[in-house]
Amino acid sequence: MSPTSSNEDLKEGTARRKPPGRTGRRSPLVRFLARRVLTALLLAVGITLVTFVLTNMVPGDPVSANLGQRALGDPAIVAQWRAEHGLDKPLPQQYLLHLQGVLQGDLGTSQQSHRPVLDDLAESVPATLELAGAAILISLVAGVAFGVIAALRRDRLSDHVLRVISLIGISVPTFWLALTAFYVFFYRLQVTPGSGRIDPGMSPPPQVTGLYTVDSALAGQWDVFSSAVGHLITPALVLALYTIGLLTRFTRSAVLEVLGQDYVRAARAKGLPPRVILFRYVLRSALVPIITVAGLAFGSLLSGTVLVEAIFAWPGVGQYAYKSATTLDLPAVMGVGLVVGGVYLVINLIVDVLYGVIDPRVRLQ
Amino acid sequence: MATRSRRPGAKAALLPVLLTGALALAACSSGGSSTTSQSGGGTAAAKTLVIDTSFDLKTADPGRTYEPTGLIIGKAAYETLLTFEGSDVTKPVPALAESFELSDDGKELTLKLRQGATFADGSPVTADDVVFSLNRVRDMKGTPSFLLDGVEVAKTGADTITLTSKSANPALPYILPNPALGILNSKVAKEHGATTDAGDKAEQYLNSASAGSGPYTIESFNVSTQVVLKANAKYWGPDKPVYDKVVLRNVEAATQKLNISRGDSQVALNLSGDQVAGITGDLTVKKTASANVIFLLANQNPAVSKVTSNPKFAEAVRKGVDYAGLLELAGEGSVQAPGVIPSMLLGALPPEQAAKRDIEGAKAALKESGVADPTVKLEYPSELTVNGLSFQPLAERVQANLKEVGITVELAPAPITTALDNYRNGKEELGLWYWGPDYPDPSDYLSFLPGKLVGLRAGWKAGADKELEAAGEKAATTIGDEARKQAYVDVQTKLNASGPFVPLIQPSQNIVTAKSVTGLEFHPVWTVDVADLK
């Protein structure tokens, strides 16, 4: 690129930014969004490369993980298996084939289920989304509420109690909590149903969204719905406890900070109703750090589901990932990596966009 | 001022908290009610049987099945020509074939097909179905293809099938009951892409529906979560399936214990000796020695190890291990393995021939070997458990035992996918592994001889022990139960005297069932026959 053209670009850029026309308020947000989406797409390609390299760096031969002791003794069977799974080609070519497949919506065939990885994921992803979604809902509602209460009742008994609860939530390992909750509520108290998404005798509702609670409600199968909600509640609460703790602490400190600001004092002095002050002034300002933490928390939720899913026999991505990794099912591992990476990207994108919406300063940076 | 503003704000914020609480309570109570209705699952109303097991499953296509969970499903959905009665694997009995006869030279097995057997769609089981199914398994080169290596299958009459092997094959009647050799409805299978070569495409179909004549059919199938079997309403046999539905769930062992104790499931297959020790109440625990033999191998290849390839080294290890201690570790129901052939098979060594700990003898053997203060690396799969028994404590115990003899053992655990590589390529100095029978016949254990599959993994090349190899060849072609028994006892006695393997133990297989479930038999090939359960 010649220096002149870049100068022109520069001029054009400054020219576009300068006049604060009528569209001036919207266009920075649109440009901000476009930039974010573009970065996300580039990152997605990066994810495919990283997952591919990482999965292929694992010591161990997928052949010995997938064939029996006897079949391994027969070179013909081994060679055929390699060819069938494209493992006889050089690595760069394998990656290009993989990338090409991904772009065409084909994630390859799982070596364990012998089904398209996409079909497997279509079954396990909604299960995890239902679990993680319920957990994030519970933790947003409870965490923000607890944080606000703790801030408003600073140094009183309720504040101390909530702070202890949040400390426990943050410091207790999720798998221990899951085991304990399963033992106490299912085995000892017998108030919650057992493992899985619904009772073993029941058939899943006809698939629309893949979320059993939603699908069963849509189909009007209320017995399945109540079973699905019953099975969901304990693992979701277990998962939520960590994020509740995190959100409580951050909300509390964010709200306390805003409460000390001059404009809040001014609002109070003007005699505005406390509810208006809380929702219009305090919470809105406190929302930015809360969203940051909620976004991060969603990530930790996803990793937490691996263990919670194992303990509650929840047929989600966590279980699928674990089984794929231990059987060196490379296409499945790469598929899971892509999905988890994709979810992170989307969450980050949502968080960024929310910043832009809530805080105009962010768009202009 | 401050106090005035605080309280109403708190009230507003309390609202969502109350809502969450109410929601949680509502959900818990609904969950509770659904559990009560379901805890009667094993009895009259629902007729659903729930089996919890840690899945080892890849497919429901019988021709590709080779994993424990897959064999349970295969046994329920498909029938084979021959089978075993209960847990007795020393005598094959007719199933789809009404009779069978092995020729005097052991090369020809002639089977007469039973009349009146039908597939789940009502069509009759024919000799053509048998020929197609067996040829398919052998020629599509799936994992179990080796079972029929070199066996020609032919229809030699309207209802007669003849299996011809190149050399004497007295093991064939013991191989045929393997659920991998289940007979497919060839018409249905062909419609869905089944062929008798490597291009076979029927697996996807066979993973969603079954095309067999067994007492159950597959209703739904998911390799990582659960498999649902449905009673075959048209089952031809005299013993109709008892349960309308059988659900196999993939559940961690710790959760299995809570599930069955609570009545959420009726069968738990994977509890370890420790876990069943604390089980009380209305449950039955069946403890049987499994057919898995855990053994040590000392590499015979001097390029891999100067120490372990020394002929006296294996003897020092054999005498140095504290077998009683290992049994204590493995829990009640486990037994010491006197040879590589497990106790329930024809030709197993009697318990009194098992090695005993002899520290002085071990020290003497080590001294004779001329190796002073040897240090060896023991490799084993770190996360593998056999019948709930982990390899880690076993390896640690062996390490401590051999320390007393003067052998320093360095533990080198690795994830199974990594560990298998070294094992398979014969690069392990000292290895801790197990062997489960491919089929319940002693000929499966000839793999341990020099130049054979497991022998090579111990760096033991063909020609390393001519006398033993000759004994092995003789055993492979010997006909007649009593003569075969003698031949295999002879092979194992020689193997124990000079071989690189140290058979350790057969861990216990613990199956826990609700009192409402009867008829359970542990089976070394298919673990449990769902149709046995009443």
Chai-1 contact restraints between the chains, C-beta under 6 A:
chainA,res_idxA,chainB,res_idxB,connection_type,confidence,min_distance_angstrom,max_distance_angstrom,comment,restraint_id
A,P59,B,T418,contact,1.0,0.0,6.0,A-B,restraint_1
A,G60,B,T417,contact,1.0,0.0,6.0,A-B,restraint_2
A,G60,B,T418,contact,1.0,0.0,6.0,A-B,restraint_3
A,G60,B,D421,contact,1.0,0.0,6.0,A-B,restraint_4
A,D61,B,D421,contact,1.0,0.0,6.0,A-B,restraint_5
A,S64,B,L420,contact,1.0,0.0,6.0,A-B,restraint_6
A,S64,B,R424,contact,1.0,0.0,6.0,A-B,restraint_7
A,A65,B,T417,contact,1.0,0.0,6.0,A-B,restraint_8
A,L67,B,T143,contact,1.0,0.0,6.0,A-B,restraint_9
A,G68,B,Y66,contact,1.0,0.0,6.0,A-B,restraint_10
A,G68,B,T143,contact,1.0,0.0,6.0,A-B,restraint_11
A,R70,B,F146,contact,1.0,0.0,6.0,A-B,restraint_12
A,R70,B,D438,contact,1.0,0.0,6.0,A-B,restraint_13
A,A71,B,T143,contact,1.0,0.0,6.0,A-B,restraint_14
A,G73,B,L453,contact,1.0,0.0,6.0,A-B,restraint_15
A,I77,B,K141,contact,1.0,0.0,6.0,A-B,restraint_16
A,Q80,B,K141,contact,1.0,0.0,6.0,A-B,restraint_17
A,Q112,B,K58,contact,1.0,0.0,6.0,A-B,restraint_18
A,Q112,B,V223,contact,1.0,0.0,6.0,A-B,restraint_19
A,S113,B,V223,contact,1.0,0.0,6.0,A-B,restraint_20
A,H114,B,E203,contact,1.0,0.0,6.0,A-B,restraint_21
A,V141,B,P16,contact,1.0,0.0,6.0,A-B,restraint_22
A,V141,B,T20,contact,1.0,0.0,6.0,A-B,restraint_23
A,A142,B,T20,contact,1.0,0.0,6.0,A-B,restraint_24
A,A145,B,A13,contact,1.0,0.0,6.0,A-B,restraint_25
A,A145,B,P16,contact,1.0,0.0,6.0,A-B,restraint_26
A,A145,B,V17,contact,1.0,0.0,6.0,A-B,restraint_27
A,V148,B,A13,contact,1.0,0.0,6.0,A-B,restraint_28
A,I149,B,A10,contact,1.0,0.0,6.0,A-B,restraint_29
A,I149,B,A13,contact,1.0,0.0,6.0,A-B,restraint_30
A,L152,B,R6,contact,1.0,0.0,6.0,A-B,restraint_31
A,L152,B,G9,contact,1.0,0.0,6.0,A-B,restraint_32
A,L152,B,A10,contact,1.0,0.0,6.0,A-B,restraint_33
A,Y187,B,L258,contact,1.0,0.0,6.0,A-B,restraint_34
A,Y187,B,R262,contact,1.0,0.0,6.0,A-B,restraint_35
A,V191,B,C28,contact,1.0,0.0,6.0,A-B,restraint_36
A,V191,B,G32,contact,1.0,0.0,6.0,A-B,restraint_37
A,T192,B,G31,contact,1.0,0.0,6.0,A-B,restraint_38
A,P193,B,G31,contact,1.0,0.0,6.0,A-B,restraint_39
A,P193,B,S34,contact,1.0,0.0,6.0,A-B,restraint_40
A,P193,B,T35,contact,1.0,0.0,6.0,A-B,restraint_41
A,G194,B,N259,contact,1.0,0.0,6.0,A-B,restraint_42
A,G194,B,D264,contact,1.0,0.0,6.0,A-B,restraint_43
A,S195,B,V251,contact,1.0,0.0,6.0,A-B,restraint_44
A,S195,B,T255,contact,1.0,0.0,6.0,A-B,restraint_45
A,D199,B,S34,contact,1.0,0.0,6.0,A-B,restraint_46
A,D199,B,Q38,contact,1.0,0.0,6.0,A-B,restraint_47
A,P200,B,V50,contact,1.0,0.0,6.0,A-B,restraint_48
A,P200,B,V247,contact,1.0,0.0,6.0,A-B,restraint_49
A,G201,B,G41,contact,1.0,0.0,6.0,A-B,restraint_50
A,G201,B,A46,contact,1.0,0.0,6.0,A-B,restraint_51
A,G201,B,T48,contact,1.0,0.0,6.0,A-B,restraint_52
A,S226,B,S30,contact,1.0,0.0,6.0,A-B,restraint_53
A,S226,B,S34,contact,1.0,0.0,6.0,A-B,restraint_54
A,S227,B,S34,contact,1.0,0.0,6.0,A-B,restraint_55
A,V229,B,A27,contact,1.0,0.0,6.0,A-B,restraint_56
A,G230,B,A27,contact,1.0,0.0,6.0,A-B,restraint_57
A,G230,B,S30,contact,1.0,0.0,6.0,A-B,restraint_58
A,G230,B,G31,contact,1.0,0.0,6.0,A-B,restraint_59
A,G230,B,S34,contact,1.0,0.0,6.0,A-B,restraint_60
A,I233,B,A27,contact,1.0,0.0,6.0,A-B,restraint_61
A,P274,B,S5,contact,1.0,0.0,6.0,A-B,restraint_62
A,P274,B,P8,contact,1.0,0.0,6.0,A-B,restraint_63
A,P274,B,G9,contact,1.0,0.0,6.0,A-B,restraint_64
A,R275,B,A12,contact,1.0,0.0,6.0,A-B,restraint_65
A,L278,B,G9,contact,1.0,0.0,6.0,A-B,restraint_66
A,A310,B,E252,contact,1.0,0.0,6.0,A-B,restraint_67
A,A313,B,V251,contact,1.0,0.0,6.0,A-B,restraint_68
A,P315,B,T225,contact,1.0,0.0,6.0,A-B,restraint_69
A,Q319,B,S224,contact,1.0,0.0,6.0,A-B,restraint_70
A,Y320,B,S224,contact,1.0,0.0,6.0,A-B,restraint_71
A,K323,B,S224,contact,1.0,0.0,6.0,A-B,restraint_72
A,L328,B,T417,contact,1.0,0.0,6.0,A-B,restraint_73
